[in-house]
Amino acid sequence: TDVFFWEAKGQNPLFPRILGHEAGGIVESVGEGVTDLKAGDHVLPVFTGECKECRHCKSEESNLCELLRINTDRGVMLSDGKSRFSIKGKPIFHFVGTSTFSEYTVVHRGCVVK
């Protein structure tokens, strides 16, 4: 999957970006308002997250969250529209909300499971 997006055939991707959509990790810190995760928790990032509030998340017929469904063109955090990665002051874009080909990543709470 990542090779397909790296090659970018027939796409208009954001570059530079950190690819990767499968991983396991340990929470280093959590953002404001996150109460169900803490530093030291073992987690899996997921690229098909769930906000638990939209009609799809509340439905028994779908798991394709309106907010956190796969989006290869977003490249930024939903909370403020900015990237959490940079080099020399210039943004490096996120990939499908996970960017796991990195030592550290930043994800929306709905894109992590314990």
MODELLER restraints for C-alpha pairs under 7 A, 6 or more apart:
rsr = mdl.restraints
at = mdl.atoms
rsr.add(forms.Gaussian(group=physical.xy_distance, feature=features.Distance(at['CA:2:A'], at['CA:19:A']), mean=6.41, stdev=0.5))
rsr.add(forms.Gaussian(group=physical.xy_distance, feature=features.Distance(at['CA:2:A'], at['CA:20:A']), mean=6.25, stdev=0.5))
rsr.add(forms.Gaussian(group=physical.xy_distance, feature=features.Distance(at['CA:13:A'], at['CA:73:A']), mean=6.31, stdev=0.5))
rsr.add(forms.Gaussian(group=physical.xy_distance, feature=features.Distance(at['CA:14:A'], at['CA:73:A']), mean=6.76, stdev=0.5))
rsr.add(forms.Gaussian(group=physical.xy_distance, feature=features.Distance(at['CA:14:A'], at['CA:75:A']), mean=6.89, stdev=0.5))
rsr.add(forms.Gaussian(group=physical.xy_distance, feature=features.Distance(at['CA:14:A'], at['CA:93:A']), mean=6.68, stdev=0.5))
rsr.add(forms.Gaussian(group=physical.xy_distance, feature=features.Distance(at['CA:15:A'], at['CA:93:A']), mean=6.66, stdev=0.5))
rsr.add(forms.Gaussian(group=physical.xy_distance, feature=features.Distance(at['CA:16:A'], at['CA:92:A']), mean=5.23, stdev=0.5))
rsr.add(forms.Gaussian(group=physical.xy_distance, feature=features.Distance(at['CA:16:A'], at['CA:93:A']), mean=6.11, stdev=0.5))
rsr.add(forms.Gaussian(group=physical.xy_distance, feature=features.Distance(at['CA:17:A'], at['CA:92:A']), mean=5.06, stdev=0.5))
rsr.add(forms.Gaussian(group=physical.xy_distance, feature=features.Distance(at['CA:17:A'], at['CA:93:A']), mean=4.26, stdev=0.5))
rsr.add(forms.Gaussian(group=physical.xy_distance, feature=features.Distance(at['CA:17:A'], at['CA:94:A']), mean=5.75, stdev=0.5))
rsr.add(forms.Gaussian(group=physical.xy_distance, feature=features.Distance(at['CA:17:A'], at['CA:95:A']), mean=6.58, stdev=0.5))
rsr.add(forms.Gaussian(group=physical.xy_distance, feature=features.Distance(at['CA:18:A'], at['CA:92:A']), mean=7.00, stdev=0.5))
rsr.add(forms.Gaussian(group=physical.xy_distance, feature=features.Distance(at['CA:18:A'], at['CA:93:A']), mean=6.44, stdev=0.5))
rsr.add(forms.Gaussian(group=physical.xy_distance, feature=features.Distance(at['CA:18:A'], at['CA:94:A']), mean=5.84, stdev=0.5))
rsr.add(forms.Gaussian(group=physical.xy_distance, feature=features.Distance(at['CA:18:A'], at['CA:95:A']), mean=6.11, stdev=0.5))
rsr.add(forms.Gaussian(group=physical.xy_distance, feature=features.Distance(at['CA:18:A'], at['CA:99:A']), mean=5.16, stdev=0.5))
rsr.add(forms.Gaussian(group=physical.xy_distance, feature=features.Distance(at['CA:18:A'], at['CA:101:A']), mean=6.35, stdev=0.5))
rsr.add(forms.Gaussian(group=physical.xy_distance, feature=features.Distance(at['CA:19:A'], at['CA:95:A']), mean=5.44, stdev=0.5))
rsr.add(forms.Gaussian(group=physical.xy_distance, feature=features.Distance(at['CA:19:A'], at['CA:99:A']), mean=5.01, stdev=0.5))
rsr.add(forms.Gaussian(group=physical.xy_distance, feature=features.Distance(at['CA:19:A'], at['CA:100:A']), mean=6.54, stdev=0.5))
rsr.add(forms.Gaussian(group=physical.xy_distance, feature=features.Distance(at['CA:19:A'], at['CA:101:A']), mean=5.73, stdev=0.5))
rsr.add(forms.Gaussian(group=physical.xy_distance, feature=features.Distance(at['CA:20:A'], at['CA:98:A']), mean=6.84, stdev=0.5))
rsr.add(forms.Gaussian(group=physical.xy_distance, feature=features.Distance(at['CA:20:A'], at['CA:99:A']), mean=4.88, stdev=0.5))
rsr.add(forms.Gaussian(group=physical.xy_distance, feature=features.Distance(at['CA:20:A'], at['CA:100:A']), mean=4.35, stdev=0.5))
rsr.add(forms.Gaussian(group=physical.xy_distance, feature=features.Distance(at['CA:20:A'], at['CA:101:A']), mean=4.74, stdev=0.5))
rsr.add(forms.Gaussian(group=physical.xy_distance, feature=features.Distance(at['CA:21:A'], at['CA:47:A']), mean=6.29, stdev=0.5))
rsr.add(forms.Gaussian(group=physical.xy_distance, feature=features.Distance(at['CA:21:A'], at['CA:96:A']), mean=6.92, stdev=0.5))
rsr.add(forms.Gaussian(group=physical.xy_distance, feature=features.Distance(at['CA:21:A'], at['CA:98:A']), mean=5.66, stdev=0.5))
rsr.add(forms.Gaussian(group=physical.xy_distance, feature=features.Distance(at['CA:21:A'], at['CA:99:A']), mean=6.13, stdev=0.5))
rsr.add(forms.Gaussian(group=physical.xy_distance, feature=features.Distance(at['CA:21:A'], at['CA:100:A']), mean=5.61, stdev=0.5))
rsr.add(forms.Gaussian(group=physical.xy_distance, feature=features.Distance(at['CA:22:A'], at['CA:45:A']), mean=6.81, stdev=0.5))
rsr.add(forms.Gaussian(group=physical.xy_distance, feature=features.Distance(at['CA:22:A'], at['CA:100:A']), mean=6.37, stdev=0.5))
rsr.add(forms.Gaussian(group=physical.xy_distance, feature=features.Distance(at['CA:23:A'], at['CA:44:A']), mean=6.10, stdev=0.5))
rsr.add(forms.Gaussian(group=physical.xy_distance, feature=features.Distance(at['CA:23:A'], at['CA:45:A']), mean=6.32, stdev=0.5))
rsr.add(forms.Gaussian(group=physical.xy_distance, feature=features.Distance(at['CA:23:A'], at['CA:100:A']), mean=6.06, stdev=0.5))
rsr.add(forms.Gaussian(group=physical.xy_distance, feature=features.Distance(at['CA:24:A'], at['CA:43:A']), mean=5.88, stdev=0.5))
rsr.add(forms.Gaussian(group=physical.xy_distance, feature=features.Distance(at['CA:24:A'], at['CA:44:A']), mean=4.64, stdev=0.5))
rsr.add(forms.Gaussian(group=physical.xy_distance, feature=features.Distance(at['CA:24:A'], at['CA:45:A']), mean=6.74, stdev=0.5))
rsr.add(forms.Gaussian(group=physical.xy_distance, feature=features.Distance(at['CA:25:A'], at['CA:42:A']), mean=5.77, stdev=0.5))
rsr.add(forms.Gaussian(group=physical.xy_distance, feature=features.Distance(at['CA:25:A'], at['CA:43:A']), mean=5.37, stdev=0.5))
rsr.add(forms.Gaussian(group=physical.xy_distance, feature=features.Distance(at['CA:25:A'], at['CA:44:A']), mean=6.28, stdev=0.5))
rsr.add(forms.Gaussian(group=physical.xy_distance, feature=features.Distance(at['CA:26:A'], at['CA:40:A']), mean=5.61, stdev=0.5))
rsr.add(forms.Gaussian(group=physical.xy_distance, feature=features.Distance(at['CA:26:A'], at['CA:41:A']), mean=5.52, stdev=0.5))
rsr.add(forms.Gaussian(group=physical.xy_distance, feature=features.Distance(at['CA:26:A'], at['CA:42:A']), mean=4.54, stdev=0.5))
rsr.add(forms.Gaussian(group=physical.xy_distance, feature=features.Distance(at['CA:26:A'], at['CA:43:A']), mean=5.96, stdev=0.5))
rsr.add(forms.Gaussian(group=physical.xy_distance, feature=features.Distance(at['CA:27:A'], at['CA:38:A']), mean=6.63, stdev=0.5))
rsr.add(forms.Gaussian(group=physical.xy_distance, feature=features.Distance(at['CA:27:A'], at['CA:39:A']), mean=4.87, stdev=0.5))
rsr.add(forms.Gaussian(group=physical.xy_distance, feature=features.Distance(at['CA:27:A'], at['CA:40:A']), mean=5.24, stdev=0.5))
rsr.add(forms.Gaussian(group=physical.xy_distance, feature=features.Distance(at['CA:27:A'], at['CA:41:A']), mean=5.34, stdev=0.5))
rsr.add(forms.Gaussian(group=physical.xy_distance, feature=features.Distance(at['CA:27:A'], at['CA:42:A']), mean=6.48, stdev=0.5))
rsr.add(forms.Gaussian(group=physical.xy_distance, feature=features.Distance(at['CA:28:A'], at['CA:39:A']), mean=4.84, stdev=0.5))
rsr.add(forms.Gaussian(group=physical.xy_distance, feature=features.Distance(at['CA:28:A'], at['CA:40:A']), mean=6.34, stdev=0.5))
rsr.add(forms.Gaussian(group=physical.xy_distance, feature=features.Distance(at['CA:29:A'], at['CA:38:A']), mean=6.67, stdev=0.5))
rsr.add(forms.Gaussian(group=physical.xy_distance, feature=features.Distance(at['CA:29:A'], at['CA:39:A']), mean=5.11, stdev=0.5))
rsr.add(forms.Gaussian(group=physical.xy_distance, feature=features.Distance(at['CA:30:A'], at['CA:38:A']), mean=6.43, stdev=0.5))
rsr.add(forms.Gaussian(group=physical.xy_distance, feature=features.Distance(at['CA:42:A'], at['CA:114:A']), mean=6.10, stdev=0.5))
rsr.add(forms.Gaussian(group=physical.xy_distance, feature=features.Distance(at['CA:43:A'], at['CA:112:A']), mean=6.29, stdev=0.5))
rsr.add(forms.Gaussian(group=physical.xy_distance, feature=features.Distance(at['CA:43:A'], at['CA:113:A']), mean=5.46, stdev=0.5))
rsr.add(forms.Gaussian(group=physical.xy_distance, feature=features.Distance(at['CA:43:A'], at['CA:114:A']), mean=4.50, stdev=0.5))
rsr.add(forms.Gaussian(group=physical.xy_distance, feature=features.Distance(at['CA:44:A'], at['CA:112:A']), mean=5.57, stdev=0.5))
rsr.add(forms.Gaussian(group=physical.xy_distance, feature=features.Distance(at['CA:44:A'], at['CA:113:A']), mean=5.32, stdev=0.5))
rsr.add(forms.Gaussian(group=physical.xy_distance, feature=features.Distance(at['CA:44:A'], at['CA:114:A']), mean=6.44, stdev=0.5))
rsr.add(forms.Gaussian(group=physical.xy_distance, feature=features.Distance(at['CA:45:A'], at['CA:98:A']), mean=6.20, stdev=0.5))
rsr.add(forms.Gaussian(group=physical.xy_distance, feature=features.Distance(at['CA:45:A'], at['CA:111:A']), mean=5.62, stdev=0.5))
rsr.add(forms.Gaussian(group=physical.xy_distance, feature=features.Distance(at['CA:45:A'], at['CA:112:A']), mean=4.42, stdev=0.5))
rsr.add(forms.Gaussian(group=physical.xy_distance, feature=features.Distance(at['CA:45:A'], at['CA:113:A']), mean=6.53, stdev=0.5))
rsr.add(forms.Gaussian(group=physical.xy_distance, feature=features.Distance(at['CA:46:A'], at['CA:98:A']), mean=6.90, stdev=0.5))
rsr.add(forms.Gaussian(group=physical.xy_distance, feature=features.Distance(at['CA:46:A'], at['CA:111:A']), mean=4.94, stdev=0.5))
rsr.add(forms.Gaussian(group=physical.xy_distance, feature=features.Distance(at['CA:46:A'], at['CA:112:A']), mean=5.72, stdev=0.5))
rsr.add(forms.Gaussian(group=physical.xy_distance, feature=features.Distance(at['CA:47:A'], at['CA:70:A']), mean=6.07, stdev=0.5))
rsr.add(forms.Gaussian(group=physical.xy_distance, feature=features.Distance(at['CA:47:A'], at['CA:96:A']), mean=5.63, stdev=0.5))
rsr.add(forms.Gaussian(group=physical.xy_distance, feature=features.Distance(at['CA:47:A'], at['CA:97:A']), mean=5.90, stdev=0.5))
rsr.add(forms.Gaussian(group=physical.xy_distance, feature=features.Distance(at['CA:47:A'], at['CA:98:A']), mean=6.18, stdev=0.5))
rsr.add(forms.Gaussian(group=physical.xy_distance, feature=features.Distance(at['CA:47:A'], at['CA:111:A']), mean=6.23, stdev=0.5))
rsr.add(forms.Gaussian(group=physical.xy_distance, feature=features.Distance(at['CA:48:A'], at['CA:68:A']), mean=6.31, stdev=0.5))
rsr.add(forms.Gaussian(group=physical.xy_distance, feature=features.Distance(at['CA:48:A'], at['CA:69:A']), mean=5.06, stdev=0.5))
rsr.add(forms.Gaussian(group=physical.xy_distance, feature=features.Distance(at['CA:48:A'], at['CA:70:A']), mean=5.61, stdev=0.5))
rsr.add(forms.Gaussian(group=physical.xy_distance, feature=features.Distance(at['CA:48:A'], at['CA:111:A']), mean=6.82, stdev=0.5))
rsr.add(forms.Gaussian(group=physical.xy_distance, feature=features.Distance(at['CA:49:A'], at['CA:65:A']), mean=6.78, stdev=0.5))
rsr.add(forms.Gaussian(group=physical.xy_distance, feature=features.Distance(at['CA:49:A'], at['CA:68:A']), mean=5.05, stdev=0.5))
rsr.add(forms.Gaussian(group=physical.xy_distance, feature=features.Distance(at['CA:49:A'], at['CA:69:A']), mean=6.20, stdev=0.5))
rsr.add(forms.Gaussian(group=physical.xy_distance, feature=features.Distance(at['CA:49:A'], at['CA:110:A']), mean=5.08, stdev=0.5))
rsr.add(forms.Gaussian(group=physical.xy_distance, feature=features.Distance(at['CA:49:A'], at['CA:111:A']), mean=4.25, stdev=0.5))
rsr.add(forms.Gaussian(group=physical.xy_distance, feature=features.Distance(at['CA:50:A'], at['CA:57:A']), mean=6.25, stdev=0.5))
rsr.add(forms.Gaussian(group=physical.xy_distance, feature=features.Distance(at['CA:50:A'], at['CA:65:A']), mean=5.44, stdev=0.5))
rsr.add(forms.Gaussian(group=physical.xy_distance, feature=features.Distance(at['CA:50:A'], at['CA:68:A']), mean=6.04, stdev=0.5))
rsr.add(forms.Gaussian(group=physical.xy_distance, feature=features.Distance(at['CA:50:A'], at['CA:110:A']), mean=5.00, stdev=0.5))
rsr.add(forms.Gaussian(group=physical.xy_distance, feature=features.Distance(at['CA:50:A'], at['CA:111:A']), mean=6.71, stdev=0.5))
rsr.add(forms.Gaussian(group=physical.xy_distance, feature=features.Distance(at['CA:51:A'], at['CA:57:A']), mean=6.82, stdev=0.5))
rsr.add(forms.Gaussian(group=physical.xy_distance, feature=features.Distance(at['CA:51:A'], at['CA:65:A']), mean=6.66, stdev=0.5))
rsr.add(forms.Gaussian(group=physical.xy_distance, feature=features.Distance(at['CA:51:A'], at['CA:67:A']), mean=6.70, stdev=0.5))
rsr.add(forms.Gaussian(group=physical.xy_distance, feature=features.Distance(at['CA:51:A'], at['CA:68:A']), mean=6.70, stdev=0.5))
rsr.add(forms.Gaussian(group=physical.xy_distance, feature=features.Distance(at['CA:51:A'], at['CA:110:A']), mean=5.27, stdev=0.5))
rsr.add(forms.Gaussian(group=physical.xy_distance, feature=features.Distance(at['CA:52:A'], at['CA:58:A']), mean=6.39, stdev=0.5))
rsr.add(forms.Gaussian(group=physical.xy_distance, feature=features.Distance(at['CA:54:A'], at['CA:65:A']), mean=6.71, stdev=0.5))
rsr.add(forms.Gaussian(group=physical.xy_distance, feature=features.Distance(at['CA:54:A'], at['CA:66:A']), mean=6.43, stdev=0.5))
rsr.add(forms.Gaussian(group=physical.xy_distance, feature=features.Distance(at['CA:56:A'], at['CA:62:A']), mean=5.56, stdev=0.5))
rsr.add(forms.Gaussian(group=physical.xy_distance, feature=features.Distance(at['CA:56:A'], at['CA:63:A']), mean=6.04, stdev=0.5))
rsr.add(forms.Gaussian(group=physical.xy_distance, feature=features.Distance(at['CA:56:A'], at['CA:64:A']), mean=6.14, stdev=0.5))
rsr.add(forms.Gaussian(group=physical.xy_distance, feature=features.Distance(at['CA:56:A'], at['CA:65:A']), mean=5.46, stdev=0.5))
rsr.add(forms.Gaussian(group=physical.xy_distance, feature=features.Distance(at['CA:56:A'], at['CA:66:A']), mean=6.69, stdev=0.5))
rsr.add(forms.Gaussian(group=physical.xy_distance, feature=features.Distance(at['CA:57:A'], at['CA:63:A']), mean=5.71, stdev=0.5))
rsr.add(forms.Gaussian(group=physical.xy_distance, feature=features.Distance(at['CA:57:A'], at['CA:65:A']), mean=5.56, stdev=0.5))
rsr.add(forms.Gaussian(group=physical.xy_distance, feature=features.Distance(at['CA:70:A'], at['CA:96:A']), mean=5.79, stdev=0.5))
rsr.add(forms.Gaussian(group=physical.xy_distance, feature=features.Distance(at['CA:71:A'], at['CA:96:A']), mean=5.56, stdev=0.5))
rsr.add(forms.Gaussian(group=physical.xy_distance, feature=features.Distance(at['CA:72:A'], at['CA:95:A']), mean=6.12, stdev=0.5))
rsr.add(forms.Gaussian(group=physical.xy_distance, feature=features.Distance(at['CA:72:A'], at['CA:96:A']), mean=5.17, stdev=0.5))
rsr.add(forms.Gaussian(group=physical.xy_distance, feature=features.Distance(at['CA:75:A'], at['CA:83:A']), mean=6.96, stdev=0.5))
rsr.add(forms.Gaussian(group=physical.xy_distance, feature=features.Distance(at['CA:75:A'], at['CA:93:A']), mean=4.65, stdev=0.5))
rsr.add(forms.Gaussian(group=physical.xy_distance, feature=features.Distance(at['CA:75:A'], at['CA:94:A']), mean=4.30, stdev=0.5))
rsr.add(forms.Gaussian(group=physical.xy_distance, feature=features.Distance(at['CA:75:A'], at['CA:95:A']), mean=5.74, stdev=0.5))
rsr.add(forms.Gaussian(group=physical.xy_distance, feature=features.Distance(at['CA:76:A'], at['CA:82:A']), mean=4.91, stdev=0.5))
rsr.add(forms.Gaussian(group=physical.xy_distance, feature=features.Distance(at['CA:76:A'], at['CA:83:A']), mean=4.54, stdev=0.5))
rsr.add(forms.Gaussian(group=physical.xy_distance, feature=features.Distance(at['CA:76:A'], at['CA:93:A']), mean=6.19, stdev=0.5))
rsr.add(forms.Gaussian(group=physical.xy_distance, feature=features.Distance(at['CA:76:A'], at['CA:94:A']), mean=5.73, stdev=0.5))
rsr.add(forms.Gaussian(group=physical.xy_distance, feature=features.Distance(at['CA:77:A'], at['CA:83:A']), mean=5.97, stdev=0.5))
rsr.add(forms.Gaussian(group=physical.xy_distance, feature=features.Distance(at['CA:83:A'], at['CA:91:A']), mean=6.12, stdev=0.5))
rsr.add(forms.Gaussian(group=physical.xy_distance, feature=features.Distance(at['CA:83:A'], at['CA:92:A']), mean=6.69, stdev=0.5))
rsr.add(forms.Gaussian(group=physical.xy_distance, feature=features.Distance(at['CA:83:A'], at['CA:93:A']), mean=5.84, stdev=0.5))
rsr.add(forms.Gaussian(group=physical.xy_distance, feature=features.Distance(at['CA:83:A'], at['CA:94:A']), mean=6.64, stdev=0.5))
rsr.add(forms.Gaussian(group=physical.xy_distance, feature=features.Distance(at['CA:84:A'], at['CA:106:A']), mean=6.78, stdev=0.5))
rsr.add(forms.Gaussian(group=physical.xy_distance, feature=features.Distance(at['CA:85:A'], at['CA:91:A']), mean=5.88, stdev=0.5))
rsr.add(forms.Gaussian(group=physical.xy_distance, feature=features.Distance(at['CA:85:A'], at['CA:92:A']), mean=5.13, stdev=0.5))
rsr.add(forms.Gaussian(group=physical.xy_distance, feature=features.Distance(at['CA:85:A'], at['CA:93:A']), mean=6.77, stdev=0.5))
rsr.add(forms.Gaussian(group=physical.xy_distance, feature=features.Distance(at['CA:86:A'], at['CA:92:A']), mean=4.95, stdev=0.5))
rsr.add(forms.Gaussian(group=physical.xy_distance, feature=features.Distance(at['CA:97:A'], at['CA:107:A']), mean=6.02, stdev=0.5))
rsr.add(forms.Gaussian(group=physical.xy_distance, feature=features.Distance(at['CA:98:A'], at['CA:105:A']), mean=6.99, stdev=0.5))
rsr.add(forms.Gaussian(group=physical.xy_distance, feature=features.Distance(at['CA:98:A'], at['CA:107:A']), mean=5.82, stdev=0.5))
rsr.add(forms.Gaussian(group=physical.xy_distance, feature=features.Distance(at['CA:99:A'], at['CA:105:A']), mean=6.30, stdev=0.5))
